[in-house]
Amino acid sequence: MSRSRVVVVGAGFAGYQTARTLARRAPRHVEVVLLNPTDYFLYLPLLPQVAAGILEPRRVTVSLTRSLPGVRLVLGEASGVDLDTRHVHYVDAEGRKGELRYDRLVLSVGSVNRLLPIPGVTQHAKGFRGLPEALYLRDHMIRQLELAAETEDPDERAARATFVVVGAGYTGTEVAAHGQLLTRSMARHNPVLRSAPPPRWLLLDIAPRVMPEMDERLSRTAERVLRGRGVDIRTGTSVKEATQDGVLLDDGEFVASRSLIWCVGVRPDPLVEEVGLPTEKGRLVVDEYLNVPGHPEVFACGDAAAVPDRTRPGQYTPMTAQHAWRQGKAAGRNIIASYGRGERAPYEHHDKGFAVDLGGIKAAANPWHVPLSGPVAGAVTRGYHLLAMPGNRVRVAADWFLDAVLPRQAVQLGMVRSWSVPLDTASPELARVPYE
């Protein structure tokens, strides 16, 4: 008798946890197949520290084959789903087409950079959703300061030492915080830039405050720390146009810069819309059991799914790693229940608080809604990440220790080029390369 097959599409927070739950609890006659473009799970919350040179890139990746024993990994990008024949179509790492039959399907394809119809942004901005983008940003920041030190034109030097982050949410705030510390340290150790004005960082958001989606006390703490370091925070401000020479703001000011970092949020992977099932703001509509109505064999979770929020009737759970991680576990359990083991249960999660790493020993956190700041928040934030990571804890802790006692290495690796990380990519986890 052939084995029943569960295909999980995507190994982000939701997909990884779904596959892990199935690997541990599914009946022996169930085969678990994980379709993902890379062979690792990426711990996104620590990506700003990769861009800042605190953590080595491999520290925030966890091998799928080693951490998910019994799960069959297929390297490829999903290109379509045939609900009638129950097949997932994909393109593998070498451009070849393939398909996977399924008996149960989990769509956990995650999200990509959110785009806005602003002239020049797609051509001149860089996103921050994957490891290639983090590696590119690290090289780019270092390169701009090195070029600023080379030039004798004061206007060009100022432009190259100016960095604009659009989007003051969780990601944008951390990118600005860590980036500012890296560039400030580089400038202090450069004989030319040491006597010049310090690198300038602007953090823009149309919202009235930093991190508008989080507790207001976290917002105030983050803003106080960043302003204290000289970050120019502009709330109620957006970009009107981007060019290769700088950014035109909606208030008419032109900021000369060679660095536009796009952190305005995310949107569900385009595959979700292409499946042909009902969506809500681009997210696949599911019930409280993470099941797609009318298709009991199809589940969805994470950023790809509009999951009813039982703690806020009439609303959907936000697109956060905290929810995606727990939804993955719920989806796995409900799939196992569909095979007759246990009872399915609705997804419900009460917010346990958030933690925002602001670089150095500074952070803002509210575990169980207790507001913390300063070194205590920093210790709590790093402790939380170590507990949340499914691997590499010792290596991450070792990198933190080395960064605290040794000077940071600010050198370009040259591994990722600008053209290989376009802002409008549907696969931010992959650097764009021509097929061999």
C-alpha positions in Angstrom: 0.0 0.0 0.0 1.4 3.4 -1.0 2.1 5.9 1.8 -0.1 8.9 2.3 1.9 12.1 1.5 1.8 15.5 3.2 3.5 18.2 1.2 4.6 21.3 3.1 5.4 24.2 0.8 7.9 26.7 2.4 10.2 26.3 5.4 9.8 29.6 7.1 8.6 29.8 10.7 5.2 28.2 9.9 6.4 25.6 7.4 9.4 24.5 9.5 7.3 24.0 12.6 4.6 22.1 10.7 7.2 19.7 9.2 8.8 19.3 12.6 5.5 18.5 14.3 4.6 16.0 11.6 8.1 14.4 11.8 7.7 13.8 15.5 4.0 12.7 15.7 2.7 11.6 12.3 1.8 7.9 11.8 4.4 5.7 10.1 2.3 5.4 6.9 2.5 9.2 6.4 5.3 10.6 4.2 6.3 14.2 4.9 7.8 16.1 2.0 9.1 19.7 2.4 9.4 21.8 -0.7 11.7 24.8 -0.2 14.2 26.9 -2.3 17.0 26.5 0.2 18.2 23.7 2.5 18.0 25.7 5.6 15.5 27.4 8.0 16.3 31.1 8.3 15.9 32.7 11.7 14.8 36.1 10.4 14.8 38.1 13.7 18.6 38.0 13.8 19.1 39.1 10.2 20.0 42.7 11.1 22.9 41.4 13.1 24.2 39.5 10.1 24.0 42.8 8.1 25.9 44.5 10.9 28.7 41.9 11.0 27.9 40.7 14.5 26.8 37.2 13.5 28.2 35.0 10.7 25.6 34.2 8.1 25.5 30.4 8.9 24.6 31.2 12.5 21.0 32.2 11.6 20.5 29.2 9.4 19.5 25.7 10.6 19.9 22.7 8.3 16.6 21.2 7.3 17.9 17.7 6.7 19.7 17.5 10.0 17.0 19.1 12.2 14.1 17.3 10.5 14.9 13.6 10.4 12.5 11.6 8.5 11.3 14.5 6.3 12.1 14.4 2.6 13.5 17.7 1.4 12.9 18.8 -2.2 14.8 21.8 -3.3 12.7 24.0 -5.5 10.3 26.9 -5.8 6.6 26.2 -6.0 5.2 27.5 -9.3 1.6 26.4 -9.0 -1.0 24.1 -7.4 -3.5 21.9 -9.2 -6.3 21.4 -6.7 -8.2 19.0 -8.9 -5.3 16.5 -9.5 -3.7 17.3 -6.1 -0.3 18.2 -7.5 2.2 20.9 -6.6 4.3 22.1 -9.5 7.8 23.5 -8.9 11.1 24.6 -10.5 14.2 23.1 -9.0 17.6 24.8 -8.3 18.7 24.1 -11.9 15.6 25.3 -13.6 14.0 22.0 -14.2 10.3 21.5 -13.8 8.8 18.9 -11.4 5.6 18.0 -9.6 4.7 16.5 -6.3 1.5 14.5 -5.6 -0.1 15.2 -2.3 -2.9 13.8 0.0 -2.6 16.7 2.4 -1.1 20.1 1.4 0.2 22.9 3.7 0.8 26.3 2.0 3.3 28.2 4.2 5.1 30.1 1.5 5.6 33.2 3.7 5.9 36.7 2.4 8.0 39.0 0.2 8.8 42.7 0.2 5.8 45.0 0.0 6.0 47.3 -2.9 4.4 50.8 -3.4 3.9 52.7 -6.6 6.6 55.2 -6.0 8.9 56.2 -9.0 12.4 54.8 -8.8 11.9 52.6 -5.7 12.1 49.3 -7.5 15.2 50.3 -9.3 17.1 52.0 -6.5 16.0 50.5 -3.2 17.0 47.2 -1.6 14.8 45.0 0.6 15.5 43.1 3.7 13.7 39.7 3.7 16.5 37.2 3.1 20.1 36.2 3.7 21.3 37.5 0.3 19.9 40.9 1.0 21.5 41.0 4.4 24.9 40.1 3.0 24.5 42.7 0.2 23.6 45.4 2.7 26.6 44.6 4.8 28.9 45.0 1.8 27.1 48.0 0.6 27.4 49.9 3.9 31.1 49.2 4.1 31.7 50.0 0.4 29.9 53.4 0.7 32.1 54.5 3.6 35.2 53.3 1.9 34.2 55.3 -1.2 33.3 58.3 0.9 36.8 58.2 2.3 38.4 58.1 -1.2 36.6 61.0 -2.7 37.7 64.6 -2.3 34.2 66.0 -3.1 32.5 66.9 0.2 29.1 66.6 -1.3 29.7 63.1 -2.6 31.3 62.1 0.7 28.2 63.3 2.6 25.9 61.5 0.2 27.8 58.2 0.5 27.7 58.5 4.2 24.0 59.0 4.3 21.7 56.0 4.7 17.9 56.1 4.4 15.7 53.4 5.9 12.0 53.5 4.9 9.7 51.8 7.3 10.0 52.2 11.1 8.5 48.9 12.0 10.3 46.1 13.8 12.7 45.3 10.9 13.4 48.9 9.9 14.1 50.0 13.4 16.6 47.2 14.1 18.3 47.7 10.7 18.7 51.4 11.5 19.9 50.7 15.0 22.6 48.1 14.0 23.6 49.9 10.8 24.2 53.1 12.6 26.5 51.5 15.2 28.5 49.7 12.4 29.0 52.8 10.3 29.8 54.9 13.3 32.5 52.4 14.4 33.9 52.3 10.9 34.1 56.1 10.6 35.9 56.4 13.9 38.6 54.0 12.7 39.0 55.6 9.3 41.7 58.4 9.3 39.7 60.4 6.7 36.2 60.0 8.0 37.3 60.5 11.6 37.4 64.2 11.1 34.3 64.4 8.9 30.7 64.6 10.1 29.5 61.2 11.3 27.5 58.9 9.0 23.9 60.1 8.8 21.0 57.7 9.2 17.3 58.6 8.5 14.4 56.5 9.6 11.2 57.3 7.8 7.6 56.2 8.3 4.2 57.5 7.4 2.9 56.4 10.8 2.9 58.9 13.7 5.5 56.9 15.7 8.2 54.3 15.5 7.0 50.7 15.5 3.3 51.6 15.3 2.2 48.0 15.4 3.7 47.5 18.9 3.2 48.7 22.4 3.6 52.4 22.7 6.1 52.0 25.5 8.4 49.9 23.3 8.0 52.6 20.7 9.1 55.4 23.0 12.1 53.4 24.2 13.3 52.6 20.7 12.8 56.2 19.6 14.7 57.6 22.6 17.7 55.2 22.0 17.9 55.9 18.3 17.6 59.7 18.7 20.2 59.6 21.4 22.6 58.0 18.8 21.9 60.7 16.3 19.4 58.8 14.0 17.1 61.3 12.3 13.6 59.9 12.8 10.9 61.4 10.5 7.4 60.2 11.3 4.5 61.2 9.1 7.0 61.2 6.2 7.3 59.1 3.1 9.3 58.9 -0.1 7.9 60.6 -3.2 10.7 59.5 -5.6 13.9 57.6 -5.6 16.9 58.3 -7.9 20.5 57.1 -8.1 21.5 60.3 -6.4 19.1 60.3 -3.5 15.6 60.4 -2.3 12.9 63.0 -2.7 10.6 63.2 0.4 6.9 64.0 0.3 7.6 67.3 2.1 9.8 68.4 -0.8 13.2 67.8 0.8 15.8 66.0 -1.3 18.2 63.8 0.6 21.4 63.0 -1.3 22.2 59.4 -0.6 23.4 56.2 -2.3 21.6 53.9 0.1 17.8 53.4 0.2 16.8 50.4 2.5 13.2 49.3 2.0 11.5 48.0 5.2 7.9 49.1 4.7 6.5 45.7 5.4 5.6 42.5 3.7 2.9 41.0 1.4 2.0 37.4 1.0 3.9 35.4 -1.6 2.4 35.9 -5.1 1.8 32.1 -5.3 -1.2 32.5 -2.9 -3.2 34.6 -5.3 -2.4 32.2 -8.1 -3.8 29.2 -6.4 -7.3 30.5 -7.2 -8.9 30.2 -3.7 -10.5 33.0 -1.8 -8.1 35.5 -0.2 -8.2 38.4 2.2 -5.7 41.1 1.4 -3.6 38.6 -0.5 -3.7 36.0 2.3 -5.4 32.6 1.8 -8.7 32.5 3.7 -8.8 29.6 6.3 -11.0 28.6 9.2 -9.9 28.5 12.8 -8.4 25.0 12.3 -6.2 26.4 9.5 -8.2 24.5 6.9 -9.2 26.0 3.6 -13.0 26.0 3.4 -14.2 23.5 0.8 -10.8 21.8 0.7 -10.4 19.6 3.8 -7.0 18.4 2.4 -5.5 21.9 2.1 -4.1 23.8 5.1 -2.4 27.2 5.2 -0.5 29.0 8.0 1.9 31.9 8.6 2.0 35.0 6.4 0.3 33.2 3.6 -2.9 32.6 5.6 -5.7 34.9 6.9 -6.2 33.1 10.2 -9.1 34.3 12.4 -7.9 35.8 15.6 -10.0 34.3 18.4 -8.6 36.9 20.8 -9.9 39.7 18.6 -13.2 38.6 17.0 -13.6 39.8 13.5 -9.9 40.3 12.9 -7.1 38.2 11.5 -3.8 37.4 13.2 -0.9 39.7 12.3 1.9 38.6 10.0 4.5 37.9 12.7 7.0 35.1 13.4 5.4 34.6 16.8 2.1 33.6 15.2 3.6 31.7 12.3 5.6 29.5 14.7 2.6 28.6 16.7 0.3 28.2 13.7 2.8 25.7 12.2 2.5 23.6 15.3 -1.3 23.8 15.2 -1.4 22.9 11.5 0.8 19.9 12.1 -1.4 18.6 15.0 -4.6 19.1 13.0 -3.2 17.2 10.0 -2.3 14.4 12.4 -5.8 14.5 13.7 -7.1 14.1 10.2 -5.4 10.7 10.1 -7.3 9.7 13.2 -4.7 10.5 15.9 -6.1 12.9 18.5 -8.7 15.7 18.0 -8.2 18.8 15.9 -8.1 22.1 17.8 -8.7 25.7 16.8 -5.7 28.1 16.7 -5.6 30.6 19.5 -2.7 32.5 20.8 -2.5 35.4 23.3 0.3 37.8 22.7 3.3 37.2 25.0 5.0 40.5 24.2 7.8 41.5 21.9 11.5 42.2 22.0 13.5 44.6 19.8 17.3 44.5 19.7 18.7 48.1 19.4 22.3 47.1 19.2 25.0 47.1 21.8 23.5 46.4 25.2 20.3 48.3 24.4 16.9 46.8 23.6 13.2 47.3 24.2 11.1 44.4 25.4 7.8 43.7 27.1 7.7 40.0 28.1 4.3 39.2 29.4 3.6 42.9 28.9 6.1 44.0 31.5 8.0 47.0 29.9 11.8 46.7 30.0 14.6 48.8 28.6 18.4 49.2 28.7 20.7 46.3 29.5 18.0 44.3 31.2 15.9 44.4 28.1 19.0 43.5 26.1 19.7 40.4 28.2 16.0 39.3 27.9 16.0 39.9 24.2 19.1 37.8 23.5 17.9 35.1 25.9 14.6 35.0 24.1 16.3 34.5 20.7 18.5 31.8 22.1 15.5 29.9 23.4 13.5 30.4 20.2 16.1 29.3 17.8 15.8 25.6 16.8 19.6 25.3 16.6 23.0 27.0 16.6 22.5 28.4 20.1 26.1 27.9 21.2 27.5 29.4 18.0 25.3 32.5 18.2 26.2 33.0 21.9 29.9 32.7 20.9 29.6 35.3 18.2 27.9 37.7 20.7 30.8 37.2 23.1 33.5 37.7 20.4 31.7 40.9 19.2 31.7 42.2 22.8 35.5 41.7 23.3 37.0 42.1 19.8 36.8 44.8 17.2 34.3 44.0 14.4 35.7 43.0 11.0 34.5 45.6 8.5 35.5 44.0 5.2 33.6 43.5 2.0 33.0 39.8 1.1 31.8 40.5 -2.4 29.4 37.5 -2.4 26.2 39.2 -3.5 25.9 41.8 -6.2 23.2 44.5 -6.5 21.5 43.0 -9.6 21.1 39.6 -7.8 18.8 41.0 -5.0 16.1 43.0 -6.8 13.4 44.5 -4.6 10.6 43.0 -6.5 11.8 39.4 -6.3 9.3 36.7 -5.4 12.1 34.7 -3.8 14.1 36.9 -1.3 15.8 33.8 0.1 17.7 33.3 -3.1 20.2 35.5 -4.9 19.3 35.8 -8.5 21.7 33.9 -10.7 21.6 32.8 -14.4 21.0 29.0 -14.8 24.1 27.2 -15.8 
